[in-house]
Amino acid sequence: MRFHFALTLWTSVCQAVQHYPAAWGHYDLCKFQIYTEEGLTWDYMACQPEAADMTQYLKVTLDPPNITCGDPPETYCALENPYMCNNECDANTEELAHPPKLMFDIEGRNPTTFWQSTSWQKYPKALLVNITLSWNKTIELTDDIVLTFESGRPEQMVLEKSLDYGRTWQPYQFYATDCLDAFTMEPKTVQDLTQHTLLDIICTEDYSRGYVWKYDKTVRFEIKDRFALFAGPRLHNMASLYGQLDTTKNLRDFFTITDLRIRLLRPATGATMVDEDKLTRYFYAISDIKVHGRCKCNLHANSCVFDKEKLGCECEHNTTGPDCGRCKKSYQGRAWSSGSYLPIPKGTANICIPNNIGPVIAPQVALSTAPSVHVANSKRARVCDNELLRCQNGGVCVNNVRCSCPSDYSGLLCEKSRCEAELGGCQGPDSGAALPPPPLRLLLLLLGSALLGGASAL
């Protein structure tokens, strides 16, 4: 099976601009042909796959593996009514089974489908469950992570992320009815965060209420509210957000994952005390998990392929690898670099160049906590560009990667006079350095005389 994220044609890009702010920057084209003085050539741009529902490509594992209900069959009581005990779980009967895959099936079915754990029969021993979602691919989150619980929302849980395929984990957010008691953390909400504290790990009590709030079943990790700290409440200033993501590695990594882990630590009890006579009231049940994002392709691909149960970028810009993270063999004329979101809206492709072009030093990006978009743009520019005339002193840009300089000049941008390396420098009698044009010489002489006259008057 091969799945291709939809590629958008240039005409649809023009249409999209009518519906979104110009600063949004979809980055859905990697290149298009343009006419120049040298003829038809490619104009390269930063590009990325379209965002999609990423739960259709994940693998889910549970720990302990036998934590799903139904083996042996079990009857459950309702949390809000301990005497209503007509819910049955039986792994051998399809309509009564609640396997993990039901966390990711189509919502809206009647009756609702959901995964369910065994009940808390071993109380007071903690009822602990780890649910791990793995993509075997780096993913960039683009929307809130949303968990919908069929039972009461947990009184304690942790959402964790991994950037190295599950080898190490770090917390994304803590959830509890009492953050101080559960995790010795002051309760906060995403609204308490600022641009400077966006990367802080917080504990929130917003999603851990008791069964009184049974009609509010969701638990969120707020991605868009964090985006809004830079892009504004309606995400209207995406240029600001892209500028930050482009130049602040920790910020980009914060929204990047290979795996997610949901650690369920204490089920909903609906009271301060656990009713030990009705322990079948206490369990976990999840009807839906939403994870919206895109394959991370380092801005070198606009399509991601799901083939042989694995995601991979369809790399452009002469790059290769699962994340387009290196140059192809014959295109290593300079060090590989990820694409850049800047300048808005096309970005900078930073393509890999053929080996025979010769060594070219790629501009380095300075990491900063809060750079302006203008500064980030200037630090991430290409070596040269015919349109912007970056080559100096009559130099000509070749393939948007290097300047071909006149005989009297050298340097990356033809900014150095060759006479600087000669004996006596550019002011020596044999240097050949060009004198200023006559009007400029006259102005300099007049200015010098005026300065000398002023000095003698003093």
C-alpha positions as a printed NumPy array, in Angstrom:
array([[  0.   ,   0.   ,   0.   ],
       [  1.308,   3.452,  -0.891],
       [ -0.204,   6.616,   0.463],
       [  0.759,  10.012,  -0.941],
       [ -0.053,  13.231,   0.826],
       [ -1.769,  15.411,  -1.742],
       [  0.483,  17.614,  -3.863],
       [ -0.895,  21.047,  -4.583],
       [ -0.436,  22.528,  -8.041],
       [  0.744,  26.076,  -8.558],
       [ -2.765,  27.149,  -9.547],
       [ -4.18 ,  25.898,  -6.251],
       [ -1.475,  27.849,  -4.399],
       [ -2.759,  31.029,  -6.019],
       [ -6.296,  30.113,  -4.971],
       [ -5.183,  29.316,  -1.416],
       [ -3.696,  32.773,  -1.012],
       [ -7.204,  34.16 ,  -1.357],
       [ -8.38 ,  32.228,   1.698],
       [ -5.429,  32.595,   4.069],
       [ -3.282,  35.533,   5.13 ],
       [ -0.329,  36.   ,   2.779],
       [  2.045,  35.48 ,   5.709],
       [  0.727,  31.96 ,   6.339],
       [  3.178,  30.403,   3.855],
       [  2.041,  26.933,   2.887],
       [  5.419,  25.79 ,   1.529],
       [  3.771,  23.135,  -0.618],
       [  5.957,  23.527,  -3.725],
       [  9.642,  22.581,  -3.818],
       [ 10.45 ,  24.171,  -7.181],
       [  8.952,  25.653, -10.325],
       [ 10.349,  26.732, -13.668],
       [ 11.124,  30.363, -14.457],
       [ 12.583,  32.211, -17.433],
       [ 15.867,  34.07 , -16.932],
       [ 18.439,  35.657, -19.251],
       [ 20.089,  32.243, -19.397],
       [ 16.82 ,  30.548, -20.439],
       [ 14.42 ,  28.212, -18.651],
       [ 15.653,  27.203, -15.202],
       [ 14.386,  25.981, -11.82 ],
       [ 13.568,  28.251,  -8.914],
       [ 13.885,  26.254,  -5.69 ],
       [ 11.856,  26.879,  -2.542],
       [ 11.541,  25.45 ,   0.948],
       [  8.722,  22.91 ,   1.058],
       [  6.969,  20.567,   3.474],
       [  4.218,  17.905,   3.324],
       [  0.633,  18.809,   4.008],
       [ -0.521,  18.276,   7.604],
       [ -2.651,  15.161,   8.153],
       [ -4.15 ,  12.851,  10.784],
       [ -1.045,  10.97 ,  11.885],
       [ -2.856,   8.295,  13.915],
       [ -3.411,   6.245,  10.746],
       [  0.343,   5.599,  10.488],
       [  1.283,   4.753,  14.07 ],
       [  1.955,   1.563,  16.012],
       [  0.433,   1.341,  19.513],
       [  1.807,  -0.721,  22.384],
       [  0.501,  -1.131,  25.94 ],
       [  2.454,  -1.797,  29.115],
       [  1.631,  -4.066,  30.823],
       [  0.582,  -5.937,  27.672],
       [ -2.287,  -7.759,  29.434],
       [ -3.892,  -4.583,  30.791],
       [ -6.787,  -4.588,  28.268],
       [-10.047,  -5.864,  29.725],
       [-11.872,  -9.027,  28.633],
       [ -9.453, -11.843,  29.44 ],
       [-11.039, -13.135,  31.611],
       [-14.436, -11.484,  30.946],
       [-15.423,  -8.86 ,  33.489],
       [-18.522,  -6.862,  34.43 ],
       [-18.161,  -3.154,  35.222],
       [-20.156,  -0.683,  37.275],
       [-20.806,   2.916,  36.288],
       [-18.618,   5.474,  38.077],
       [-21.511,   7.776,  38.966],
       [-23.811,   4.874,  40.001],
       [-22.058,   1.94 ,  41.725],
       [-25.256,  -0.131,  41.542],
       [-25.474,   0.053,  37.73 ],
       [-23.213,  -2.881,  36.822],
       [-24.356,  -3.957,  33.363],
       [-21.253,  -3.138,  31.296],
       [-19.426,  -6.271,  30.173],
       [-16.004,  -6.719,  28.569],
       [-15.185, -10.009,  26.811],
       [-12.15 , -10.232,  24.52 ],
       [-13.604, -13.298,  22.738],
       [-16.854, -11.586,  21.732],
       [-16.415,  -8.893,  19.057],
       [-19.253,  -6.616,  20.21 ],
       [-18.052,  -6.826,  23.839],
       [-14.302,  -6.506,  23.19 ],
       [-12.379,  -3.248,  23.679],
       [ -8.948,  -3.673,  22.013],
       [ -6.413,  -0.788,  21.611],
       [ -7.213,  -0.26 ,  17.903],
       [-10.595,   1.214,  18.914],
       [ -8.771,   4.339,  20.13 ],
       [ -8.094,   5.195,  16.476],
       [-11.189,   4.074,  14.563],
       [-13.848,   6.315,  13.048],
       [-15.693,   8.411,  15.608],
       [-19.454,   8.88 ,  15.616],
       [-20.444,   5.218,  15.745],
       [-23.388,   4.198,  17.905],
       [-22.675,   2.649,  20.313],
       [-19.304,   4.344,  20.866],
       [-16.207,   2.181,  20.384],
       [-13.336,   2.455,  22.85 ],
       [-10.344,   0.748,  24.43 ],
       [-10.788,  -0.227,  28.078],
       [ -8.406,  -1.387,  30.767],
       [ -8.971,  -3.978,  33.469],
       [-10.565,  -2.558,  36.628],
       [ -8.74 ,  -1.525,  39.794],
       [ -9.164,  -4.895,  41.511],
       [ -5.672,  -4.782,  43.069],
       [ -6.293,  -1.549,  44.976],
       [ -4.443,  -0.022,  46.856],
       [ -1.702,  -1.037,  44.426],
       [ -1.612,   1.657,  41.73 ],
       [ -3.408,   0.989,  38.424],
       [ -0.635,   1.991,  36.008],
       [ -0.854,   1.892,  32.196],
       [  1.585,   3.153,  29.571],
       [  0.168,   3.716,  26.069],
       [  2.97 ,   4.293,  23.548],
       [  2.357,   5.676,  20.051],
       [  5.282,   5.137,  17.669],
       [  5.785,   6.372,  14.1  ],
       [  9.367,   5.24 ,  13.432],
       [  9.69 ,   8.669,  11.812],
       [ 10.137,  12.239,  12.991],
       [  6.8  ,  14.078,  13.083],
       [  6.106,  17.804,  13.44 ],
       [  2.944,  18.553,  15.417],
       [  0.58 ,  21.105,  13.864],
       [ -2.514,  20.933,  16.096],
       [ -3.569,  20.02 ,  19.627],
       [ -3.151,  16.441,  20.861],
       [ -6.628,  15.428,  22.043],
       [ -7.545,  12.355,  24.126],
       [-11.25 ,  11.528,  24.551],
       [-12.062,   9.349,  27.563],
       [-15.162,   7.183,  27.596],
       [-14.871,   6.802,  31.356],
       [-14.025,   9.65 ,  33.728],
       [-10.837,  11.531,  32.934],
       [ -7.817,  10.305,  34.941],
       [ -7.044,  12.012,  38.222],
       [ -3.342,  11.71 ,  37.452],
       [ -1.566,  11.253,  34.125],
       [  1.53 ,  12.39 ,  32.242],
       [  1.997,  12.992,  28.52 ],
       [  5.572,  12.283,  27.421],
       [  7.5  ,  12.605,  24.152],
       [ 10.559,  11.014,  22.608],
       [ 12.811,  12.397,  19.888],
       [ 14.978,   9.283,  19.59 ],
       [ 12.474,   6.499,  18.833],
       [ 11.657,   5.707,  22.449],
       [ 15.187,   5.39 ,  23.819],
       [ 14.738,   8.422,  26.079],
       [ 11.626,  10.282,  27.234],
       [ 10.819,  13.72 ,  28.548],
       [  7.513,  15.049,  29.906],
       [  5.291,  17.231,  27.741],
       [  2.697,  17.988,  30.422],
       [  1.422,  16.754,  33.802],
       [ -2.303,  16.418,  34.595],
       [ -3.857,  16.034,  38.052],
       [ -6.819,  16.992,  40.213],
       [ -4.226,  18.307,  42.695],
       [ -0.862,  19.157,  41.104],
       [  0.879,  19.924,  44.382],
       [ -0.166,  16.625,  45.927],
       [  0.48 ,  14.489,  42.841],
       [  3.644,  16.033,  41.374],
       [  4.711,  18.775,  43.859],
       [  4.113,  21.337,  41.111],
       [  2.113,  24.549,  41.224],
       [ -0.925,  24.268,  38.915],
       [ -0.741,  26.32 ,  35.709],
       [ -2.512,  26.595,  32.382],
       [ -1.173,  27.285,  28.911],
       [ -2.52 ,  30.84 ,  29.317],
       [  0.132,  31.381,  32.014],
       [  2.933,  30.798,  29.488],
       [  4.823,  33.543,  27.66 ],
       [  7.252,  33.586,  24.74 ],
       [ 10.081,  33.166,  27.232],
       [  8.455,  30.297,  29.19 ],
       [  6.844,  28.431,  26.287],
       [  9.213,  25.471,  26.74 ],
       [  8.369,  25.12 ,  30.449],
       [  6.78 ,  21.83 ,  31.513],
       [  3.614,  22.574,  33.475],
       [  1.052,  20.678,  35.529],
       [ -2.564,  21.565,  34.842],
       [ -5.747,  20.75 ,  36.752],
       [ -8.045,  21.814,  33.89 ],
       [ -8.596,  18.295,  32.519],
       [ -8.792,  16.151,  35.651],
       [-12.162,  16.993,  37.147],
       [-14.358,  14.298,  38.707],
       [-17.417,  12.594,  37.262],
       [-19.507,  15.721,  37.925],
       [-17.974,  16.942,  34.668],
       [-18.633,  13.667,  32.85 ],
       [-19.883,  15.4  ,  29.695],
       [-16.487,  17.006,  29.189],
       [-14.401,  13.991,  28.296],
       [-11.371,  15.452,  26.547],
       [ -7.793,  15.969,  27.711],
       [ -5.635,  18.279,  25.586],
       [ -2.041,  19.192,  25.   ],
       [ -2.391,  22.672,  23.531],
       [ -0.191,  23.137,  20.45 ],
       [ -2.054,  26.038,  18.823],
       [ -2.136,  28.1  ,  22.003],
       [  1.646,  27.819,  22.106],
       [  1.908,  28.778,  18.414],
       [ -0.278,  31.801,  19.205],
       [  2.353,  33.197,  21.574],
       [  4.294,  34.161,  18.429],
       [  1.683,  34.133,  15.674],
       [ -1.15 ,  35.917,  17.502],
       [ -4.486,  34.543,  18.776],
       [ -5.813,  33.736,  15.297],
       [ -2.397,  32.616,  14.006],
       [ -2.504,  35.571,  11.615],
       [  1.226,  36.361,  11.92 ],
       [  2.799,  33.079,  10.866],
       [  5.882,  34.941,   9.64 ],
       [  6.793,  35.64 ,  13.264],
       [  6.309,  31.996,  14.248],
       [  8.285,  30.712,  11.254],
       [ 11.064,  33.148,  12.088],
       [ 11.297,  31.669,  15.574],
       [ 11.104,  28.051,  14.39 ],
       [ 13.752,  28.798,  11.787],
       [ 16.373,  30.122,  14.16 ],
       [ 15.64 ,  28.537,  17.546],
       [ 16.421,  24.81 ,  17.511],
       [ 14.956,  24.096,  20.96 ],
       [ 11.632,  25.592,  19.888],
       [ 11.496,  23.519,  16.701],
       [ 12.43 ,  20.376,  18.642],
       [  9.672,  21.074,  21.179],
       [  7.027,  20.442,  18.506],
       [  8.908,  17.473,  16.981],
       [  8.429,  13.855,  18.084],
       [  9.096,  10.281,  17.04 ],
       [  6.92 ,   8.778,  19.805],
       [  4.298,   9.816,  22.336],
       [  3.604,   8.071,  25.638],
       [  0.47 ,   8.449,  27.76 ],
       [  1.163,   7.404,  31.35 ],
       [ -2.101,   6.754,  33.182],
       [ -1.363,   6.878,  36.928],
       [ -4.701,   7.081,  38.713],
       [ -8.211,   6.564,  37.304],
       [-11.189,   8.795,  37.986],
       [-12.778,   8.03 ,  41.354],
       [-15.328,  10.825,  41.597],
       [-14.706,  11.176,  45.343],
       [-11.991,  11.69 ,  47.919],
       [-12.218,   8.057,  49.027],
       [-12.071,   4.885,  46.94 ],
       [-15.046,   2.549,  47.48 ],
       [-13.254,  -0.758,  48.057],
       [-16.532,  -2.677,  47.78 ],
       [-17.083,  -1.512,  44.193],
       [-13.625,  -1.518,  42.607],
       [-15.084,  -2.358,  39.185],
       [-16.132,   1.312,  39.009],
       [-12.51 ,   2.35 ,  38.493],
       [-10.756,   1.82 ,  35.147],
       [ -9.497,   3.692,  32.073],
       [-11.353,   3.877,  28.771],
       [-10.328,   5.933,  25.702],
       [-12.6  ,   6.322,  22.692],
       [-10.388,   8.557,  20.524],
       [ -6.871,   9.955,  20.19 ],
       [ -6.112,  12.782,  17.757],
       [ -2.562,  13.629,  16.677],
       [ -2.366,  16.082,  13.782],
       [  0.983,  16.778,  12.165],
       [  3.274,  16.238,   9.212],
       [  6.365,  14.265,   8.353],
       [  9.497,  16.201,   9.166],
       [ 11.473,  16.47 ,   5.926],
       [ 13.753,  19.404,   6.84 ],
       [ 11.875,  21.57 ,   4.29 ],
       [ 13.215,  19.432,   1.437],
       [ 10.018,  17.534,   0.455],
       [  6.343,  18.264,  -0.122],
       [  5.235,  14.633,  -0.049],
       [  5.504,  11.806,   2.469],
       [  4.939,   8.174,   1.513],
       [  3.531,   5.377,   3.677],
       [  5.015,   2.225,   2.166],
       [  5.53 ,  -1.197,   3.743],
       [  4.133,   0.089,   7.064],
       [  6.696,   2.896,   7.159],
       [  6.655,   6.645,   6.527],
       [  9.349,   8.325,   4.459],
       [  9.855,  11.709,   2.801],
       [  9.985,  11.936,  -0.996],
       [ 13.047,  14.143,  -1.02 ],
       [ 13.762,  17.022,  -3.406],
       [ 16.654,  19.51 ,  -3.622],
       [ 19.136,  16.648,  -4.266],
       [ 18.676,  15.365,  -0.714],
       [ 18.004,  11.835,   0.519],
       [ 17.236,   9.83 ,   3.673],
       [ 14.013,   9.231,   5.687],
       [ 13.985,  12.915,   6.743],
       [ 15.928,  14.29 ,   3.715],
       [ 18.741,  14.706,   6.221],
       [ 21.743,  14.389,   3.895],
       [ 22.868,  15.184,   0.36 ],
       [ 22.864,  12.575,  -2.391],
       [ 26.252,  11.019,  -3.146],
       [ 27.111,  13.182,  -6.131],
       [ 25.684,  16.381,  -4.623],
       [ 28.011,  17.072,  -1.708],
       [ 29.662,  20.217,  -3.061],
       [ 28.894,  21.866,   0.266],
       [ 27.698,  20.718,   3.688],
       [ 24.029,  19.669,   3.919],
       [ 21.677,  22.202,   5.483],
       [ 17.958,  22.103,   6.222],
       [ 15.696,  24.43 ,   4.292],
       [ 14.631,  27.764,   5.735],
       [ 11.136,  29.194,   6.178],
       [ 12.551,  32.615,   5.428],
       [ 12.04 ,  34.847,   3.567],
       [  8.248,  34.517,   3.682],
       [  6.452,  33.134,   1.705],
       [  8.864,  31.003,  -0.383],
       [ 11.635,  30.362,   2.08 ],
       [ 15.137,  29.274,   1.064],
       [ 15.716,  25.783,  -0.312],
       [ 19.44 ,  25.411,   0.56 ],
       [ 19.725,  22.754,  -2.129],
       [ 22.584,  20.283,  -2.252],
       [ 24.928,  21.156,  -5.119],
       [ 26.933,  18.903,  -7.473],
       [ 30.41 ,  17.884,  -6.361],
       [ 32.069,  19.535,  -9.385],
       [ 30.867,  23.033,  -8.48 ],
       [ 33.73 ,  23.365,  -6.017],
       [ 33.777,  24.13 ,  -2.307],
       [ 31.195,  26.674,  -1.219],
       [ 30.728,  27.654,   2.393],
       [ 27.054,  27.683,   3.303],
       [ 25.949,  30.627,   5.446],
       [ 25.528,  29.632,   9.069],
       [ 22.352,  30.294,  11.037],
       [ 22.799,  32.012,  14.368],
       [ 20.572,  30.473,  17.042],
       [ 18.724,  33.139,  18.99 ],
       [ 15.919,  33.163,  21.5  ],
       [ 13.961,  35.989,  19.866],
       [ 15.45 ,  37.214,  16.581],
       [ 13.521,  39.475,  14.264],
       [ 12.299,  38.012,  10.994],
       [ 14.491,  40.498,   9.116],
       [ 17.654,  39.404,  10.913],
       [ 16.782,  35.717,  10.56 ],
       [ 16.219,  36.263,   6.846],
       [ 19.574,  37.976,   6.287],
       [ 21.443,  35.257,   8.184],
       [ 19.866,  32.493,   6.19 ],
       [ 20.302,  33.971,   2.679],
       [ 21.783,  32.067,  -0.213],
       [ 25.409,  32.804,  -1.144],
       [ 24.224,  34.729,  -4.195],
       [ 21.082,  35.404,  -6.136],
       [ 20.798,  37.096,  -9.516],
       [ 17.507,  38.686,  -8.552],
       [ 18.905,  40.297,  -5.404],
       [ 22.346,  41.026,  -6.952],
       [ 24.323,  39.775,  -3.963],
       [ 27.566,  39.427,  -5.964],
       [ 29.581,  42.651,  -5.67 ],
       [ 31.917,  44.572,  -7.965],
       [ 30.55 ,  43.118, -11.186],
       [ 30.523,  39.489, -10.038],
       [ 28.01 ,  37.11 , -11.642],
       [ 25.957,  34.581,  -9.659],
       [ 26.326,  30.997, -10.951],
       [ 23.483,  28.538, -10.229],
       [ 22.462,  30.571,  -7.161],
       [ 25.38 ,  29.051,  -5.239],
       [ 28.624,  30.971,  -6.019],
       [ 29.897,  34.242,  -7.445],
       [ 32.114,  34.309, -10.525],
       [ 34.353,  37.346,  -9.925],
       [ 36.175,  39.747, -12.314],
       [ 39.962,  39.402, -12.4  ],
       [ 40.498,  42.359, -10.024],
       [ 38.306,  40.939,  -7.229],
       [ 38.038,  37.806,  -5.091],
       [ 36.14 ,  36.542,  -2.059],
       [ 32.837,  34.733,  -1.582],
       [ 30.873,  37.738,  -2.861],
       [ 33.706,  39.359,  -4.898],
       [ 34.062,  41.835,  -2.041],
       [ 37.894,  41.787,  -1.848],
       [ 40.28 ,  43.61 ,  -4.19 ],
       [ 43.076,  41.292,  -5.288],
       [ 45.582,  44.124,  -4.698],
       [ 45.084,  43.678,  -0.94 ],
       [ 47.373,  40.656,  -1.074],
       [ 50.112,  42.512,  -3.023],
       [ 53.154,  44.255,  -1.575],
       [ 52.118,  47.682,  -0.366],
       [ 48.449,  46.757,  -0.462],
       [ 45.88 ,  48.579,  -2.51 ],
       [ 47.609,  51.938,  -1.871],
       [ 50.968,  50.829,  -3.299],
       [ 52.294,  52.541,  -6.469],
       [ 52.035,  49.317,  -8.452],
       [ 48.846,  48.024,  -6.988],
       [ 46.626,  49.11 ,  -9.835],
       [ 43.959,  50.11 ,  -7.35 ],
       [ 41.529,  52.415,  -9.048],
       [ 41.514,  56.026,  -7.856],
       [ 38.184,  57.588,  -6.95 ],
       [ 36.456,  59.338,  -9.839],
       [ 37.411,  63.078, -10.285],
       [ 34.277,  64.585,  -8.657],
       [ 34.685,  62.355,  -5.625],
       [ 38.415,  63.213,  -5.407],
       [ 37.591,  66.924,  -5.456],
       [ 34.996,  66.468,  -2.707],
       [ 37.498,  64.56 ,  -0.568],
       [ 40.172,  67.265,  -1.06 ],
       [ 37.716,  70.039,  -0.093],
       [ 36.584,  68.086,   2.956],
       [ 40.209,  67.49 ,   4.   ],
       [ 41.063,  71.212,   3.638],
       [ 38.049,  72.192,   5.697],
       [ 39.05 ,  69.803,   8.484],
       [ 42.661,  71.104,   8.489],
       [ 41.46 ,  74.722,   8.576],
       [ 39.192,  73.956,  11.511],
       [ 42.012,  72.232,  13.387],
       [ 44.435,  75.21 ,  12.954],
       [ 41.747,  77.637,  14.171],
       [ 41.587,  75.617,  17.365]])
